[in-house]
Amino acid sequence: MVQFTKLSKKSQDHIITWQERGLIITDYERANRYLGFIGYYRLSAYAIPFQLSKAPNHQFKNNTTFDDLLNLYIFDRELRLLVMDAIERIEVAVRTQISNIMCTHYNNAFWYTDGQHFDYNYGHMRLLANIERQLLDEKTA
């Protein structure tokens, strides 16, 4: 088993470390609050573009602020939400097209219940069991 050597730190300790590395933090309480619900290690990934590439101890570039890190984190979060929304729309559209085409082609709204429409190795019975389980879950919810 791997032996971990880093000790646990409080948000305040991480803030002090960042300040020692040159990060400008004008509102200590605000930074502490954000670290409390985002987490130091998650937010520290957004610090990388603002750190000097070959400096020891992850020194920050001049004039880098906590808001720079936070704004990059917020941008990434909003971008991720937009991408997930787009993926969901694409998924629904593709499933709808598959269903419409298959229903029309086989003239059967329940075409998916016939294993002949699937590759032998697909696991058609597992698909039907999953559909049945989801339908039962919806009825009991």
Secondary structure, DSSP 4 states (H G I P E B T S, - for coil): -PPP-PPP--HHHHHHHHHHTT-B-S-HHHHHHHHHHH-HHHHHGGGGGGB-TT-GGGPBPTT-BHHHHHHHHHHHHHHHHHHHHHHHHHHHHHHHHHHHHHHHHHT-TTGGG-GGGS-TTS-HHHHHHHHHHHHHHHHH-
